[in-house]
Amino acid sequence: MSTRSMIALKAGRALVATAVLVGMTAAAQARCASPSDQEAFDVGALKSELSVLAVACSNEEDYNHFVERDRSELVRSDGVVNAWFKKTYGRAAQPRYDSYITLLANEQGLKGQHEGSDFCPRQKPIFAEAAIVPVPQLAQFAAVKDLLPKDMACVIETGAEGSGRSTPARRESHPTATHKKK
């Protein structure tokens, strides 16, 4: 590849990266008590989404590249999510965390079942987008993608019946469901 072609390619990537980052706003609704917790849950949802896509669309190479490039941010965010589960559930944290991760992947996998043969072509561009987002802005990118199902995140209970404590919202049919006192 010529020097001129390489420069054009890099300029094109920079332009796409700028467009992706400009498009990143506070579009995703915060559901966690702290911005750090929210960012960690969003990054975890992005990692899960890409993992589901890698398996469903035979895209393991792109997923592995994502994990290698963003390893430090993925480990950091996973640590924050684990700490949140420990703080919220104490000794029951590990099974709750494991259940949450499984539910998240299952929810994301359902999209593939609903979209059928359109799923991989529609979702594959997220790998290219994630690859050009600077690592420090991965959480912001993940938030805008809004990959965290509305009923699966840390939320703040409000009102007289709520404790004010962060609890994960779950479907009532799930064994880790949290129920507000009536």
C-alpha positions as a Markdown table, in Angstrom:
| # | Residue | x | y | z |
|---|---|---|---|---|
| 1 | Met | 0.0 | 0.0 | 0.0 |
| 2 | Ser | 1.4 | 3.4 | -0.9 |
| 3 | Thr | 2.1 | 6.1 | 1.6 |
| 4 | Arg | -0.7 | 8.2 | 0.0 |
| 5 | Ser | -3.2 | 5.4 | 0.4 |
| 6 | Met | -2.2 | 4.8 | 4.0 |
| 7 | Ile | -2.7 | 8.5 | 4.8 |
| 8 | Ala | -6.1 | 8.5 | 3.1 |
| 9 | Leu | -7.1 | 5.3 | 5.0 |
| 10 | Lys | -6.0 | 6.9 | 8.3 |
| 11 | Ala | -7.8 | 10.1 | 7.5 |
| 12 | Gly | -10.9 | 8.1 | 6.7 |
| 13 | Arg | -10.7 | 6.2 | 9.9 |
| 14 | Ala | -10.2 | 9.5 | 11.8 |
| 15 | Leu | -13.2 | 11.0 | 10.1 |
| 16 | Val | -15.4 | 8.0 | 11.0 |
| 17 | Ala | -14.1 | 8.0 | 14.6 |
| 18 | Thr | -14.9 | 11.7 | 14.9 |
| 19 | Ala | -18.4 | 11.1 | 13.5 |
| 20 | Val | -19.0 | 8.3 | 16.0 |
| 21 | Leu | -17.8 | 10.3 | 18.9 |
| 22 | Val | -19.8 | 13.4 | 17.9 |
| 23 | Gly | -22.8 | 11.2 | 17.8 |
| 24 | Met | -22.2 | 10.1 | 21.4 |
| 25 | Thr | -24.4 | 12.1 | 23.6 |
| 26 | Ala | -26.2 | 11.5 | 26.8 |
| 27 | Ala | -28.9 | 9.6 | 24.8 |
| 28 | Ala | -28.8 | 6.6 | 27.1 |
| 29 | Gln | -30.7 | 7.0 | 30.3 |
| 30 | Ala | -28.6 | 6.7 | 33.5 |
| 31 | Arg | -30.0 | 4.0 | 35.8 |
| 32 | Cys | -27.2 | 3.7 | 38.4 |
| 33 | Ala | -26.5 | 5.7 | 41.5 |
| 34 | Ser | -23.0 | 6.6 | 40.3 |
| 35 | Pro | -21.7 | 7.4 | 36.9 |
| 36 | Ser | -18.9 | 4.9 | 37.4 |
| 37 | Asp | -21.4 | 2.1 | 38.0 |
| 38 | Gln | -23.5 | 3.2 | 35.0 |
| 39 | Glu | -20.4 | 3.2 | 32.8 |
| 40 | Ala | -19.3 | -0.2 | 34.0 |
| 41 | Phe | -22.7 | -1.7 | 33.4 |
| 42 | Asp | -22.8 | -0.2 | 29.9 |
| 43 | Val | -19.3 | -1.4 | 29.0 |
| 44 | Gly | -20.2 | -4.9 | 30.3 |
| 45 | Ala | -23.3 | -4.8 | 28.0 |
| 46 | Leu | -21.2 | -3.9 | 25.1 |
| 47 | Lys | -18.8 | -6.7 | 25.8 |
| 48 | Ser | -21.7 | -9.2 | 26.1 |
| 49 | Glu | -23.3 | -7.9 | 22.9 |
| 50 | Leu | -20.0 | -8.3 | 21.0 |
| 51 | Ser | -19.6 | -11.8 | 22.4 |
| 52 | Val | -23.0 | -12.8 | 21.3 |
| 53 | Leu | -22.3 | -11.4 | 17.8 |
| 54 | Ala | -19.0 | -13.2 | 17.7 |
| 55 | Val | -20.6 | -16.6 | 18.3 |
| 56 | Ala | -23.8 | -16.0 | 16.3 |
| 57 | Cys | -22.1 | -14.4 | 13.3 |
| 58 | Ser | -18.8 | -16.3 | 13.3 |
| 59 | Asn | -16.9 | -13.1 | 14.1 |
| 60 | Glu | -14.5 | -14.4 | 16.8 |
| 61 | Glu | -11.5 | -12.6 | 15.2 |
| 62 | Asp | -13.1 | -9.1 | 15.6 |
| 63 | Tyr | -14.2 | -10.0 | 19.1 |
| 64 | Asn | -10.7 | -11.1 | 20.1 |
| 65 | His | -9.3 | -7.9 | 18.7 |
| 66 | Phe | -11.8 | -5.9 | 20.7 |
| 67 | Val | -10.9 | -7.8 | 23.9 |
| 68 | Glu | -7.2 | -7.5 | 23.4 |
| 69 | Arg | -7.3 | -3.8 | 22.5 |
| 70 | Asp | -9.7 | -2.8 | 25.3 |
| 71 | Arg | -8.6 | -5.3 | 28.0 |
| 72 | Ser | -7.7 | -2.8 | 30.7 |
| 73 | Glu | -11.1 | -1.0 | 30.4 |
| 74 | Leu | -13.0 | -4.3 | 30.3 |
| 75 | Val | -11.2 | -5.6 | 33.4 |
| 76 | Arg | -11.8 | -2.3 | 35.2 |
| 77 | Ser | -15.5 | -2.1 | 34.4 |
| 78 | Asp | -16.0 | -5.8 | 35.3 |
| 79 | Gly | -14.4 | -5.1 | 38.6 |
| 80 | Val | -16.8 | -2.2 | 39.2 |
| 81 | Val | -19.8 | -4.3 | 38.4 |
| 82 | Asn | -18.5 | -7.1 | 40.7 |
| 83 | Ala | -18.0 | -4.6 | 43.5 |
| 84 | Trp | -21.5 | -3.3 | 43.0 |
| 85 | Phe | -22.9 | -6.9 | 43.3 |
| 86 | Lys | -20.8 | -7.5 | 46.4 |
| 87 | Lys | -21.9 | -4.2 | 48.0 |
| 88 | Thr | -25.6 | -4.9 | 47.1 |
| 89 | Tyr | -25.8 | -8.7 | 47.8 |
| 90 | Gly | -22.9 | -9.5 | 50.1 |
| 91 | Arg | -22.4 | -13.3 | 50.2 |
| 92 | Ala | -25.0 | -13.9 | 47.5 |
| 93 | Ala | -23.1 | -11.6 | 45.1 |
| 94 | Gln | -21.5 | -14.3 | 42.9 |
| 95 | Pro | -24.6 | -16.3 | 42.0 |
| 96 | Arg | -26.5 | -13.0 | 41.4 |
| 97 | Tyr | -23.6 | -11.7 | 39.2 |
| 98 | Asp | -23.5 | -15.0 | 37.3 |
| 99 | Ser | -27.2 | -15.0 | 36.8 |
| 100 | Tyr | -27.1 | -11.4 | 35.6 |
| 101 | Ile | -24.4 | -12.1 | 33.0 |
| 102 | Thr | -26.3 | -15.1 | 31.7 |
| 103 | Leu | -29.5 | -13.2 | 31.5 |
| 104 | Leu | -27.8 | -10.3 | 29.7 |
| 105 | Ala | -26.4 | -12.6 | 27.1 |
| 106 | Asn | -29.7 | -14.4 | 26.7 |
| 107 | Glu | -31.6 | -11.1 | 26.3 |
| 108 | Gln | -29.1 | -10.0 | 23.6 |
| 109 | Gly | -29.2 | -13.3 | 21.9 |
| 110 | Leu | -33.0 | -13.0 | 21.6 |
| 111 | Lys | -32.5 | -10.1 | 19.1 |
| 112 | Gly | -30.8 | -12.6 | 16.8 |
| 113 | Gln | -33.7 | -14.9 | 16.9 |
| 114 | His | -36.2 | -12.1 | 16.2 |
| 115 | Glu | -34.2 | -10.6 | 13.4 |
| 116 | Gly | -33.3 | -13.9 | 11.8 |
| 117 | Ser | -31.0 | -13.7 | 8.7 |
| 118 | Asp | -30.9 | -9.9 | 9.1 |
| 119 | Phe | -29.2 | -10.0 | 12.5 |
| 120 | Cys | -25.6 | -10.4 | 11.5 |
| 121 | Pro | -25.6 | -7.9 | 8.6 |
| 122 | Arg | -27.4 | -5.4 | 10.8 |
| 123 | Gln | -25.2 | -5.8 | 13.9 |
| 124 | Lys | -21.7 | -6.5 | 12.4 |
| 125 | Pro | -20.8 | -2.8 | 12.0 |
| 126 | Ile | -20.7 | -2.4 | 15.7 |
| 127 | Phe | -17.3 | -4.2 | 15.7 |
| 128 | Ala | -15.9 | -1.6 | 13.2 |
| 129 | Glu | -17.3 | 1.2 | 15.3 |
| 130 | Ala | -15.9 | -0.1 | 18.6 |
| 131 | Ala | -12.5 | -0.6 | 17.0 |
| 132 | Ile | -12.1 | 3.1 | 16.2 |
| 133 | Val | -13.4 | 4.5 | 19.5 |
| 134 | Pro | -10.6 | 5.6 | 21.7 |
| 135 | Val | -10.4 | 3.3 | 24.8 |
| 136 | Pro | -11.0 | 6.2 | 27.2 |
| 137 | Gln | -14.3 | 6.8 | 25.4 |
| 138 | Leu | -15.5 | 3.2 | 25.3 |
| 139 | Ala | -18.0 | 3.7 | 28.1 |
| 140 | Gln | -19.6 | 6.7 | 26.4 |
| 141 | Phe | -19.8 | 4.7 | 23.2 |
| 142 | Ala | -21.4 | 1.8 | 25.0 |
| 143 | Ala | -24.0 | 4.1 | 26.6 |
| 144 | Val | -25.1 | 5.6 | 23.3 |
| 145 | Lys | -25.5 | 2.1 | 21.8 |
| 146 | Asp | -28.0 | 1.5 | 24.6 |
| 147 | Leu | -27.3 | -2.3 | 24.8 |
| 148 | Leu | -28.3 | -2.7 | 28.4 |
| 149 | Pro | -31.9 | -4.0 | 28.5 |
| 150 | Lys | -34.2 | -1.5 | 30.4 |
| 151 | Asp | -35.0 | -4.1 | 33.1 |
| 152 | Met | -31.3 | -5.1 | 33.7 |
| 153 | Ala | -29.3 | -2.5 | 35.5 |
| 154 | Cys | -28.7 | -0.9 | 38.8 |
| 155 | Val | -31.4 | 1.5 | 39.5 |
| 156 | Ile | -32.4 | 3.8 | 42.4 |
| 157 | Glu | -35.6 | 3.0 | 44.2 |
| 158 | Thr | -37.4 | 6.2 | 45.0 |
| 159 | Gly | -40.5 | 7.1 | 47.0 |
| 160 | Ala | -41.5 | 6.2 | 50.6 |
| 161 | Glu | -41.4 | 2.5 | 49.9 |
| 162 | Gly | -37.9 | 2.4 | 48.4 |
| 163 | Ser | -34.8 | 2.1 | 50.5 |
| 164 | Gly | -32.8 | 4.5 | 48.3 |
| 165 | Arg | -30.3 | 1.7 | 47.8 |
| 166 | Ser | -29.2 | 0.5 | 44.4 |
| 167 | Thr | -30.8 | -2.7 | 43.3 |
| 168 | Pro | -30.8 | -4.5 | 40.0 |
| 169 | Ala | -34.1 | -4.3 | 38.2 |
| 170 | Arg | -35.2 | -7.8 | 37.0 |
| 171 | Arg | -38.2 | -9.4 | 35.6 |
| 172 | Glu | -40.4 | -10.7 | 38.4 |
| 173 | Ser | -40.2 | -14.2 | 36.9 |
| 174 | His | -36.4 | -14.3 | 37.4 |
| 175 | Pro | -35.1 | -15.8 | 40.7 |
| 176 | Thr | -33.0 | -12.7 | 41.4 |
| 177 | Ala | -36.0 | -10.4 | 41.1 |
| 178 | Thr | -36.1 | -7.6 | 43.6 |
| 179 | His | -39.5 | -6.6 | 44.8 |
| 180 | Lys | -40.4 | -3.2 | 46.3 |
| 181 | Lys | -42.4 | -3.3 | 49.5 |
| 182 | Lys | -46.0 | -2.2 | 49.0 |
